[in-house]
Structure formats: structure tokens, C-alpha cells
Amino acid sequence: MSTKRPVPRLFVIRHGQTEWSQNGRHASTGRTDIPLTEHGIEAIKQLAPKIVGPGKLLDADNLCHVWVSPRQRAHKTFELLFESLDELPPYKVCEDVREWDYGNYEGLTSEQIKEKDKYWSIWKDGSVFL
């Protein structure tokens, strides 16, 4: 096997399904620390063997830097992806890669937000950066 690493790439992996991502509430990408659903866990477990391992898309020997959001859904997704390995690849928990903060809109659906502000747009008004 060659010791040369492939061309540098950046992978951004979103967490598995949560109750709020399933029903469209804005906190599936927010600060609220909610767990993965059973479906989310199973989906990651089914995907992991296809993309993680020697010679696969996510080969731990080729990972240089891994940052994981401090939210439990992100930790669990990371752990499930790499659970077949003897040990997890080195990683850093980093608040800078956390998901959006929806402020007063946290936990609401787009429809509920538009009832409060009919001109609301996720791209214009969607998040509050701390």
C-alpha cells in the first residue's frame, strides 16, 4: 500500500436523524442538544461499512483533522461511523463547528415562524451567531 495520501479533501458530515429533523423543527440544526432517533442510528450503522475503512471514502489513515460538534447527535454519528475500527480516529470537539442558533425560533417549524413573521427567510433571518 502506498504511503502517499490522496489529494486533500474536505468532508462535512451531518448528524443522523433526530426527532426535530424528522418533523421539520428548527433545532435539528440548532443549539438544543437532542439525540438521534432509532432510525437515525440504524441509517448510520447501515452506511458506515460502505464508506468507512481501509481504502474506502473515509479511511482513518488518511484523516488529518477531525472536528466534531459538542452536540450529542454529532458525537453519536461520529462514533457510529467509526465503531468498526479498533479505536476512533483522533478528533477535537469544537464549538466552532456547531450548528446554527435559531434564537427565539429554536424548535419551531418554518410555518410556525412565518406565523410570527411572514417575511422570514432561513437564509436572511435564519440564525443567530453567538
N, C-alpha and C positions, 0 to 999 in steps of 0.2 A: 504494500500500500504506500502511496506517495505521501511524503511529509508536507507537501505543498498544499496550503489551504485554497479552497475555491475563491473566486472573485468575491470581494466583500459584498455582503447583502444585509439589508435591514428587514427583520420580520417584526410585525406588530400583530400580536395575537390577542384577540378579545376574549374575555372570560366566557364560560359556558352559560347556558340559560339560567336566569333567575325568575322568580315569580313575577317581578316587575317587568323584566324584559318580555316575558311571555304575554302580559296583558297591556303593554304599551305605556306603563307609568314611567315618568322621568325620574329615575333614580337607579334604573338598571345601569345607568351611566353616571350616577351621582355619588355623593358622599355617604349616603346611607349604606351601612355595612350588612348587606343581606346575602344569604348563602345561595349556592347553586340548587336548582331543583334536581330531583332524581333523574329526570330526562336529561338535564344538562350534564350531570355526572356520567350517565351512560353514553351520551353522544361523544364526550371527550375520550372515554375509555375505548370506544369503537374507532375513533380517529387516530389515536396515539400510535398504535402499531403500524399504521400506514405511513406516518410521516416522521416518526422518531426512531433513531437507531443508527448504527454504523452504515454509512453510505446513503442514508435517506436525507430528506429535506432538512430535518433538524438532527444533525449529527453532533452529539455533545462535544466531540473532539474539535469541531470547527466553530464552536460558540466562543466568542471573545468576551462579550459583555452581555449580561442579562439583568434587566431591571424589572422588578415586579411591584405592582401597586400594593399598598398596605391593606387593601380590602380583602376580606376572606374569600370572596369569589375569585379573585385573581390568584391568590395563593393556592387555592384548591385546584384551579385549572392548571397551573404550573406543575404542581405535584402530580396530578393525574397524567399529564402528558409524559412526564419523565419517570413514572413509577416502575417501569420495566428495567431501568438501569440500576446498577449496584448502588449508586449514590446520585443525588441531584447535581446537575452542573452548578458551578459557583454562580451565585446571584446576589443582587443587592435589592433590598426593599427600599423603595424610593417614592416619597410623596409627590415628586415632580412628574411621575407618570400616572398619577391618579386620574380618575375620570372627572368629568365636568361637575361643577357645583351648580345646581339649579336653584339655589336660594329658596325663596318662597314657593317655587314651583316644584320642589322636590316631592316626588311621589304622586304627582298629578299626571293625568293623560293630556295629550295635546288639546283634546276637545275641552277638558275642564279649564285649561289655561286660557283658551280662546274665549270662554265664557267671561273671564275676568278682563281680558284684553284682546279684542277681536283682531288687532293688527299684529299680535305676537308672531314672531317667526323664530324658530330654533336657531337659525343662522345669524339673526340680528340681535336677538334678545335671550338666547338660549342658556347661557351660562354665566356664572359669576366666578371670576378667577380670584382666588384668595392671595 
